[in-house]
Amino acid sequence: MMSQEGNYGKWTISSSDESEEEKPQPDKPSASLLPDAGQGAAGQLKYTCSEARKAAHRRKLEPMKFSSTDSVSEASPCKRQKTGSQEDLGWCLSSSEDELPQELQQEQAKDSRVKEEQGPPSPRDRTARGAGPHGPPTSCGLPEEEDEQETSGEGQDVWDLLDKGNPFQFYLTRVSGIKPKYNTGALHIKDILSPLFGTLVSSAQFNYCFDVDWLIRQYPPEFRKKPVLLVHGDKREAKAHLLAEAKPYGNVTLCQAKLDIAFGTHHTKMMLLLYEEGLRVVIHTSNLIREDWHQKTQGIWLSPLYPRIVHGTHGSGESATNFKADLISYLAAYNAAPLKEWIDTIQEHDLSETNVYLIASTPGRFQGNQKDNWGHFRLRKLLKEHASPMPKAESWPVIGQFSSIGSMGADESKWLCSEFKESLVTLGKESRTLGSAAPLHLIYPSVENVRTSLEGYPAGGSLPYSIQTAEKQNWLHSYFHKWSADTSGRSNAMPHIKTYLRPSPDFSQIAWFLVTSANLSKAAWGALEKSGTQLMIRSYELGVLFLPSAFIPRFTAGLLHTLRNPHTTTVSSSGFFPSGQMAMSFSESSLTGYLTSPPKGLTVELIKDVVAVKQMPCVREAPGISWLLRHMRRLERRPGLRLAVRHPGHRLAVGHVRR
């Protein structure tokens, strides 16, 4: 499944300063960061981004020619970086995107004519301010006609994507250049902002990197003048540049996230979408630039459409996962007036259908019980309280996959295999001792992965790893494994997604799964200080945790079964996710089923008190079974329900629902 290369120099290395231990020398101001610079100049990115992305962009415009005679000298990029100019390998230069050092240049002149962050539009305001007196600008980036090719999936039924039969609501982004079948069920940003998802009233976009012109074009024409709040972490020249970009759009306002600890970034990637019909939360891994939605592997969690709480009704609209309170706490941590309106809006909606847990990081130093609210201590707390222990836990590996690496110390005991791994191996209240022996696998693209990717070497601009940091932690490379995603057809789409999970040794089950913005760094996850009494976090991060207990809370044994092999019966007694199978659950509103990889197609029938799942011809290429079950509302009134899952002549398992 994963092929490892442990030789130093086989991994994408770049110049990134990700730790206070490695303070960078002040650089000259980048032209791309200045408000009026680079707008018409060829070769300049017009949005704020890391040095890695800017270098990659320059390399893309002026690619190095390769010949067979160069192969020997080019074989070891790390050696060239040590002895030659790093500009020669621009694709792997970086100021780490999740720990970008503070800008050291002087403040922009106060008379810069940019829009200040005053009077943000209320998310409740249904009438957006109009564009500027001269209307929105003509984009000087991607031409409109080329951008139009980056659309949602043609022929894809968006309603199927929103079907409640998919309890996970986890998606990959569409990738240009792969076989169409691998984009089935994937989403583009235009899908997310589609009017089919709701009649937009206003939105908030939290992110690290913005191309405002491109972002506005992703909204349907009828929504492009609706209020948009951009929550960012830019300062000084970068902030002035972003303000200048937003100035022509009268409906766009900015909110700056406070970053008071050095080398922190606003790395969260989230959308809050307020509709006439309700509210939706989207947590994802993509920057708001075209490149991140084009040929990279990215992840998205899409919330249900949350209805407005009817006045006078009882109930807080909270979910079993405490998602509503956690989201409000996260927004409150910004201590920003523009987000107060969004907090009020969330309070007014019913988020009770949420079945994921929020894992967030916010900058600060936390002691006592506050440590458990953020970073990897938050993950540890949730795994302790809600994950299920299993026999032979030490054989269940921990897998981390990310796009950037920070400084972790002189050896593995300093952070990675001490406090961080202790959080990752937690499963129930008494699992840390056994879990400490669990294997740890880290997935990060190799140079060959990048070279043969859809983007070529420029893809390395999104994979920052400081050469200075790498040379100080050679021990880390023994944990590395190449990137491979054959099942989803994305082996050549370099990952900007970040995922962490705990699979069984044969990868048939998953104890938990996390998709997040957090890379492998202390800045993102937090590091203990003061003899372990204080957790220090530098950056804003956000992700969602999938735990089986949140999806099948009423099942005595968790009806999760592998259907790939008709002659194999796999019954989970602890409620772990199988990899690519069916999950069935019983909720207050309906009985729903979800099938991620049917052998040919399934249908469901009710026989007295038994719901039988049998193999039948497919009626769609990727059918769900919830469309059969959702009409069985009468089942709600039954005190118990016997479920039978059948495969041609083979009954796999029977479970009982507790009401």
C-alpha positions in Angstrom: 0.0 0.0 0.0 2.8 2.4 0.9 6.3 2.3 -0.5 9.0 3.8 1.6 12.3 5.3 0.6 14.5 6.2 3.6 17.5 7.8 1.9 18.0 11.4 2.7 17.4 13.5 -0.3 14.5 11.5 -1.6 11.9 13.8 0.0 10.7 17.2 -1.1 12.9 19.7 0.7 12.5 23.4 0.7 13.7 26.6 2.4 11.1 27.2 5.2 11.5 28.7 8.6 8.9 26.9 10.8 10.3 27.4 14.3 11.5 30.1 16.6 14.7 28.0 16.7 15.4 29.1 13.1 14.8 32.8 12.8 15.1 33.9 9.2 17.1 36.8 8.0 15.0 39.8 6.8 14.2 39.5 3.2 13.6 42.3 0.8 10.0 43.2 0.3 8.4 41.0 -2.4 6.9 43.0 -5.2 3.9 40.6 -5.1 3.1 41.8 -1.6 2.8 45.5 -2.5 -0.6 46.9 -3.2 0.1 48.2 -6.7 3.0 46.1 -7.7 2.7 43.1 -9.9 -0.8 43.8 -11.1 0.3 44.3 -14.6 3.8 42.8 -14.5 4.3 39.4 -16.1 5.5 36.7 -13.8 4.1 38.1 -10.6 1.4 36.4 -8.6 -1.2 38.9 -7.6 -2.3 37.3 -4.4 -0.5 36.9 -1.1 1.1 33.5 -0.7 4.2 31.7 0.7 7.7 32.1 -0.8 7.4 28.5 -2.0 4.4 29.2 -4.2 6.0 32.3 -5.6 9.2 30.5 -6.5 7.2 27.7 -8.0 5.3 30.2 -10.1 8.5 31.7 -11.4 9.8 28.2 -12.2 6.6 27.4 -14.1 7.1 30.5 -16.2 10.7 29.8 -16.8 11.1 26.0 -16.5 14.6 24.5 -16.3 15.5 22.4 -19.3 16.5 18.8 -18.5 18.8 16.6 -20.5 20.2 13.1 -19.9 23.6 14.6 -19.3 22.3 16.4 -16.3 20.8 13.3 -14.7 23.8 12.6 -12.5 24.2 16.1 -11.1 20.4 16.4 -10.7 20.0 13.1 -8.9 20.4 14.5 -5.5 18.5 17.8 -5.1 19.5 18.0 -1.4 23.2 18.2 -2.2 22.6 20.9 -4.8 20.7 22.9 -2.2 23.7 22.7 0.1 26.3 23.8 -2.4 24.4 25.9 -4.9 21.8 28.6 -5.0 18.3 27.5 -3.9 16.9 29.7 -6.7 18.0 26.8 -9.0 15.4 24.7 -7.4 12.7 27.3 -7.0 9.9 24.7 -6.8 11.1 23.7 -3.3 11.8 27.0 -1.8 9.4 28.0 0.9 8.3 30.1 3.8 6.2 27.5 5.3 2.5 28.2 4.8 1.5 27.0 8.2 4.3 28.8 10.0 5.1 31.8 7.9 7.5 34.2 9.7 6.3 37.6 10.5 7.0 40.3 7.9 9.9 42.4 8.9 9.3 45.3 6.5 8.1 48.7 7.5 4.4 49.5 7.7 2.7 50.8 4.5 2.1 54.5 4.4 -1.1 55.5 6.2 -2.4 57.4 3.2 -2.6 54.2 1.2 -6.0 54.3 -0.3 -7.4 50.9 0.8 -10.7 50.0 2.4 -10.5 49.7 6.2 -12.2 46.9 8.1 -15.1 48.9 9.4 -18.8 48.2 9.3 -18.8 44.6 8.1 -22.1 43.5 6.6 -24.3 41.6 9.0 -24.8 38.0 7.8 -28.5 38.6 8.3 -28.5 41.5 5.9 -30.2 40.1 2.7 -29.2 43.1 0.6 -25.5 43.4 -0.2 -23.8 46.7 -0.8 -23.3 47.2 -4.5 -19.9 46.9 -6.2 -17.8 50.0 -6.4 -18.8 53.0 -8.5 -17.1 51.6 -11.5 -18.2 48.0 -10.9 -16.0 45.0 -10.3 -12.6 45.0 -11.9 -11.7 43.0 -14.9 -9.6 40.2 -13.7 -5.9 40.4 -14.5 -5.4 36.8 -13.6 -7.0 33.8 -15.2 -9.2 34.7 -18.2 -12.9 34.2 -17.6 -13.2 31.8 -20.4 -10.4 29.6 -19.1 -11.7 29.8 -15.6 -15.1 28.6 -16.8 -13.6 25.3 -17.7 -13.0 24.7 -13.9 -16.7 24.0 -13.3 -18.7 21.5 -11.4 -19.0 17.9 -12.6 -21.0 17.8 -15.8 -23.9 15.4 -15.5 -23.3 14.9 -11.8 -26.4 15.0 -9.7 -25.7 17.5 -7.0 -28.7 16.4 -5.1 -27.1 12.9 -4.8 -24.2 14.6 -3.1 -26.5 16.1 -0.5 -28.4 12.9 0.1 -28.6 12.1 3.8 -27.7 8.6 2.8 -24.1 9.7 2.9 -23.6 10.1 6.7 -19.9 11.1 6.4 -20.3 14.1 3.9 -16.6 13.9 3.2 -15.5 14.6 -0.4 -12.4 15.1 -2.5 -12.1 18.0 -4.8 -12.3 17.6 -8.6 -9.0 17.1 -10.3 -8.4 18.2 -13.9 -6.5 15.7 -16.0 -7.6 12.4 -14.4 -10.2 9.9 -15.7 -13.8 11.2 -15.3 -14.8 8.2 -13.2 -12.4 9.3 -10.5 -14.2 12.7 -10.3 -17.6 11.0 -9.7 -18.8 12.4 -6.3 -16.0 14.9 -6.1 -16.7 18.6 -5.6 -15.4 21.9 -7.1 -15.8 25.1 -5.3 -18.5 26.1 -7.8 -20.5 23.1 -6.6 -20.3 24.2 -3.0 -21.4 27.7 -3.9 -24.1 26.5 -6.3 -27.7 27.8 -5.9 -28.7 24.1 -5.7 -27.2 24.1 -2.2 -29.3 27.1 -1.1 -30.3 30.7 -1.9 -27.2 32.5 -0.5 -27.7 35.5 1.7 -24.1 36.1 2.8 -20.9 34.1 3.4 -17.7 34.1 5.4 -14.5 32.7 4.0 -11.7 31.7 6.4 -8.4 31.0 4.7 -4.6 31.5 4.4 -4.3 32.6 0.8 -6.9 34.5 -1.3 -7.2 35.5 -4.9 -10.2 37.8 -4.5 -10.9 38.2 -8.3 -10.9 34.4 -8.8 -13.0 33.8 -5.6 -15.8 36.2 -6.6 -16.0 34.4 -10.0 -16.6 31.1 -8.3 -19.9 32.4 -6.9 -22.9 32.1 -9.3 -23.6 35.5 -11.0 -26.7 36.0 -8.9 -24.7 35.7 -5.7 -21.6 37.8 -6.6 -22.9 40.9 -4.9 -23.9 39.2 -1.7 -21.9 40.2 1.4 -18.6 38.2 1.7 -16.3 38.4 4.8 -12.7 37.3 4.3 -11.0 36.2 7.5 -7.3 36.3 7.0 -4.0 36.6 8.9 -2.1 39.0 6.7 -0.1 41.9 8.1 1.6 45.0 6.8 2.3 44.8 3.1 0.4 41.6 2.7 -2.6 43.0 4.4 -2.4 46.2 2.2 -2.3 44.1 -0.9 -5.3 42.1 0.1 -7.3 45.2 1.0 -6.4 46.7 -2.4 -7.6 43.5 -4.1 -10.9 43.7 -2.2 -11.4 47.4 -2.7 -13.2 47.3 -6.0 -15.8 44.9 -4.6 -18.2 46.9 -2.4 -19.7 43.7 -0.9 -16.3 42.3 0.3 -15.0 43.1 3.8 -12.0 41.8 5.7 -11.4 40.6 9.2 -7.8 40.2 10.4 -7.1 37.3 12.8 -4.8 38.3 15.6 -1.5 36.5 15.5 0.4 37.6 18.6 2.9 34.6 18.8 5.8 34.7 16.3 5.7 32.4 13.3 1.9 31.7 13.6 -0.4 31.8 10.6 -4.1 31.9 10.0 -4.3 28.5 8.4 -7.9 27.6 8.9 -10.0 26.9 5.8 -13.7 27.2 6.4 -16.8 28.6 4.7 -19.9 29.8 6.6 -22.8 30.0 4.1 -26.0 31.6 5.2 -29.0 30.8 3.0 -32.6 31.9 3.1 -33.3 28.2 3.8 -30.7 27.8 6.6 -27.0 27.6 7.3 -24.2 25.4 6.1 -20.6 25.0 7.4 -17.8 23.8 5.1 -14.4 22.8 6.5 -11.8 22.0 3.8 -8.1 22.1 3.0 -7.8 24.4 -0.1 -6.6 27.9 -0.4 -8.9 30.2 -2.3 -6.8 30.3 -5.4 -7.3 28.5 -8.7 -4.2 26.3 -8.3 -5.6 24.6 -5.2 -8.8 23.6 -6.9 -7.2 22.5 -10.1 -4.8 19.5 -9.9 -4.2 18.9 -6.2 -5.7 16.3 -3.9 -7.9 18.2 -1.3 -10.5 17.3 1.2 -13.9 18.8 2.1 -16.4 18.2 4.9 -19.9 19.5 4.0 -22.3 20.0 6.9 -26.1 19.3 6.5 -28.3 22.3 5.8 -29.0 23.6 9.3 -32.5 24.9 9.7 -33.3 28.1 11.7 -34.6 27.3 15.2 -38.3 28.1 15.3 -39.1 30.8 17.8 -40.7 29.5 20.9 -39.5 25.9 20.5 -37.4 24.2 23.1 -33.9 22.9 22.5 -30.5 24.5 21.8 -29.9 22.9 18.5 -26.8 21.2 19.8 -25.5 17.9 18.5 -24.3 14.9 20.4 -20.8 15.9 19.3 -21.1 19.4 20.9 -20.3 20.8 17.5 -22.3 24.0 17.9 -20.7 25.1 21.1 -17.3 24.2 19.9 -17.7 26.2 16.7 -18.9 29.2 18.6 -16.0 28.9 21.0 -13.6 28.8 18.1 -15.1 31.9 16.5 -15.1 33.7 19.9 -11.4 33.0 20.2 -10.8 35.5 17.4 -12.2 38.2 19.6 -13.3 40.0 16.4 -16.4 42.2 16.0 -17.2 41.0 12.5 -17.5 37.4 13.8 -19.9 38.3 16.5 -22.7 38.5 14.0 -21.8 35.1 12.7 -21.8 33.7 16.3 -25.3 35.1 16.7 -26.4 33.5 13.4 -25.1 30.1 14.5 -26.9 30.4 17.8 -30.2 30.9 15.8 -29.8 27.6 13.9 -30.2 23.9 14.7 -26.9 22.0 14.3 -28.2 18.9 16.0 -27.8 16.7 12.9 -24.0 17.1 13.0 -22.1 13.8 13.6 -18.5 15.0 13.5 -16.3 16.5 16.2 -14.5 19.8 15.8 -10.7 19.9 16.3 -9.4 23.4 16.4 -6.2 25.3 17.2 -6.0 28.9 18.2 -2.9 30.9 19.1 -2.1 31.1 22.8 -0.7 29.5 25.9 -3.2 27.3 27.7 -3.1 25.8 31.2 -5.3 23.5 33.3 -8.5 22.4 31.6 -8.0 24.9 28.8 -5.3 22.7 27.4 -8.0 20.1 26.4 -9.8 22.7 24.2 -7.3 23.0 21.4 -4.7 21.3 19.3 -3.6 17.7 19.9 -4.8 17.8 23.5 -8.3 18.3 22.1 -7.9 15.2 19.9 -6.5 13.3 22.9 -9.5 14.2 25.0 -12.1 13.2 22.4 -10.3 9.9 21.7 -10.3 9.1 25.4 -13.9 9.9 25.9 -15.5 8.6 22.6 -13.2 6.1 20.9 -13.5 2.4 21.5 -10.5 0.3 22.8 -9.7 -2.8 20.9 -7.6 -5.9 21.6 -4.0 -5.8 20.3 -4.1 -2.0 20.0 -0.4 -1.9 19.6 -0.7 -3.5 16.1 -3.1 -0.8 14.9 -0.8 1.8 13.2 -1.1 5.6 13.4 -0.9 7.3 10.0 -0.3 11.0 9.3 -0.5 12.6 5.9 0.3 16.3 5.4 1.8 18.9 3.0 4.3 20.7 5.3 6.7 19.8 8.1 8.0 21.9 10.9 10.9 21.5 13.4 10.4 18.7 15.9 13.6 18.7 17.7 16.9 16.7 17.8 15.1 13.3 18.1 11.7 11.7 18.1 11.4 11.9 21.9 11.3 15.7 21.8 7.7 16.0 20.5 6.7 13.6 17.7 6.8 10.3 19.6 6.2 11.7 23.0 3.3 14.2 23.5 2.0 14.1 20.0 2.0 10.4 19.5 0.5 9.9 23.0 -2.5 11.9 21.7 -2.8 10.0 18.5 -2.7 6.5 20.1 -5.3 7.2 22.7 -8.4 4.9 22.4 -10.6 5.0 25.4 -9.6 5.8 28.9 -6.9 3.0 29.4 -5.2 2.8 26.1 -2.1 5.0 26.2 0.4 2.4 27.5 -0.5 -0.3 24.9 -0.8 2.2 22.1 2.6 3.7 22.6 4.1 0.7 20.7 1.8 1.3 17.7 3.7 1.8 14.4 3.8 5.4 13.1 3.7 6.0 9.3 4.1 9.5 7.8 3.0 10.1 4.2 4.8 12.9 2.4 5.5 13.2 -1.4 8.9 12.3 -2.6 10.8 14.2 -5.3 9.8 11.6 -7.8 6.1 12.0 -6.7 6.4 15.7 -7.5 8.4 15.3 -10.7 5.8 12.9 -12.2 2.8 14.8 -10.9 0.2 16.5 -13.0 1.7 19.9 -12.2 5.3 18.8 -12.4 8.0 20.4 -10.2 5.8 23.5 -9.5 3.7 21.2 -7.3 6.5 21.4 -4.8 5.7 24.9 -4.0 2.8 23.6 -2.0 5.0 21.1 -0.1 7.3 23.3 2.0 9.9 21.6 4.2 12.9 23.7 5.3 16.3 22.3 4.2 17.7 23.8 7.4 15.0 21.9 9.4 15.5 18.7 7.5 19.2 18.6 8.1 18.6 18.8 11.9 16.1 15.9 11.9 17.4 13.2 9.7 15.8 10.8 12.1 12.4 11.8 10.9 13.0 10.4 7.4 12.8 6.8 8.5 9.1 7.3 9.1 8.4 8.6 5.6 6.3 6.9 3.0 5.6 8.0 -0.6 2.3 9.4 -1.7 0.0 7.0 -3.5 -3.7 7.3 -4.2 -4.5 4.7 -6.9 -8.0 3.9 -5.6 -9.1 7.5 -6.1 -7.0 8.0 -9.2 -5.0 10.8 -7.5 -1.5 9.4 -7.3 -0.4 12.2 -9.6 -2.4 14.9 -7.9 -0.1 16.1 -5.2 -1.8 16.3 -1.8 -2.5 19.5 -0.1 -5.0 17.6 2.0 -4.1 16.7 5.6 -5.4 13.5 7.2 -4.7 11.4 10.3 -6.2 8.1 11.0 -5.9 4.8 13.0 -6.6 1.8 10.8 -6.5 -1.9 11.6 -3.3 -3.8 10.6 -5.1 -5.1 7.4 -6.7 -1.7 6.7 -10.2 -3.3 6.8 -11.3 -1.0 9.7 -10.7 2.5 10.9 -10.9 3.5 14.6 -11.0 7.2 13.7 -10.3 9.6 10.8 -9.4 13.3 10.9 -9.3 15.7 8.0 -7.8 19.1 8.9 -5.8 22.1 7.9 -3.1 21.1 10.5 0.3 20.0 9.1 2.9 18.1 11.0 4.2 21.0 13.1 4.2 22.1 16.7 2.9 25.5 15.6 -0.2 23.8 14.3 -0.8 21.2 17.0 0.8 22.8 20.0 3.7 21.9 22.2 4.0 21.6 25.9 5.9 24.1 28.0 6.7 24.7 31.7 7.2 21.0 32.5 4.1 20.0 30.7 1.7 22.3 32.5 1.2 24.7 29.5 0.3 24.1 25.9 1.6 26.7 23.4 0.0 27.0 19.9 1.0 29.5 17.3 -1.5 29.1 14.5 -5.2 28.9 13.7 -6.2 25.4 12.4 -9.5 23.6 11.9 -10.6 20.0 11.2 -13.3 17.5 11.8 -13.0 14.1 13.5 -15.0 11.1 12.4 -15.7 8.6 15.2 -18.0 5.5 14.7 -19.8 6.2 18.0 -21.2 9.4 16.5 -22.6 7.6 13.5 -24.1 4.5 15.0 -24.8 5.4 18.7 -27.9 3.1 19.0 -26.5 -0.1 17.6 -25.5 -2.8 20.1 -22.7 -4.0 17.9 -22.4 -1.3 15.2 -23.8 -2.7 12.0 -20.7 -2.1 9.8 -19.9 -4.9 7.4 -17.5 -5.5 4.6 -19.4 -6.3 1.4 -16.5 -6.5 -1.1 -16.1 -10.3 -0.6 -19.3 -12.3 -0.7 -17.7 -15.2 1.1 -16.2 -13.2 3.9 -18.1 -12.1 7.0 -16.7 -9.2 9.0 -18.7 -8.1 12.0 -17.3 -5.3 14.2 -18.1 -5.7 17.8 -16.6 -2.3 18.8 -18.1 -0.1 16.0 -15.0 0.6 13.9 -15.3 2.0 10.3 -14.6 -0.7 7.7 -12.8 0.7 4.7 -15.2 1.1 1.8 -18.3 -0.6 2.9 -21.8 0.0 4.1 -22.9 1.7 7.3 -26.5 1.7 8.5 -27.8 3.8 11.3 -31.2 4.6 12.9 -31.9 8.3 13.7 -34.8 10.1 15.1 -36.1 11.2 11.7 -35.4 8.2 9.4 -33.5 5.0 8.8 -30.7 5.7 6.4 -28.1 3.6 4.7 -24.9 4.4 2.9 -23.0 2.3 0.5 -19.5 3.5 -0.6 -18.4 0.5 -2.7 -21.3 -1.9 -3.7 -20.3 -5.2 -5.3 -22.9 -4.6 -8.1 -25.8 -2.7 -6.5 -28.0 -3.3 -3.5 -31.7 -2.8 -2.7 -33.6 -3.1 0.5 -37.0 -4.6 1.4 -39.0 -4.8 4.6 -40.2 -8.2 5.7 -42.2 -7.9 8.9 -39.6 -6.7 11.4 -36.6 -7.4 9.1 -34.9 -5.0 6.7 -33.1 -7.3 4.2 -30.3 -6.0 2.0 -29.9 -8.1 -1.1 -27.9 -7.9 -4.2 -29.9 -6.5 -7.1 -29.0 -5.0 -10.5 -27.7 -1.4 -10.4 -30.0 1.4 -11.3 -27.3 4.0 -11.1 -23.5 3.9 -11.5 -22.9 4.7 -7.8 -26.2 4.0 -6.0 -27.1 4.7 -2.5 -29.7 2.7 -0.6 -31.1 5.5 1.5 -33.6 6.5 -1.2 -35.4 3.2 -0.5 -35.2 3.5 3.3 -36.2 7.1 3.7 -39.8 6.2 2.8 -40.0 3.8 5.8 -40.9 6.4 8.4 -43.3 4.0 10.0 -40.2 2.2 11.4 -39.7 5.1 13.8 -42.7 3.9 15.8 -41.3 0.5 16.5 -39.5 -0.1 19.8 -36.9 -2.3 18.1 -35.9 -3.2 14.6 -34.2 -6.4 13.3 -31.7 -5.7 10.5 -30.4 -8.3 8.2 -27.7 -7.7 5.7 -27.6 -10.3 2.9 -25.4 -11.0 0.0 -26.3 -13.6 -2.7 -27.3 -16.5 -0.4 -25.1 -15.3 2.5 -26.5 -13.5 5.4 -23.6 -11.5 6.8 -25.0 -10.3 10.1 -28.0 -9.3 12.2 -28.2 -6.5 14.6 -30.8 -4.8 16.8 -31.6 -1.2 17.2 -32.1 0.3 20.6 -34.6 3.1 21.0 
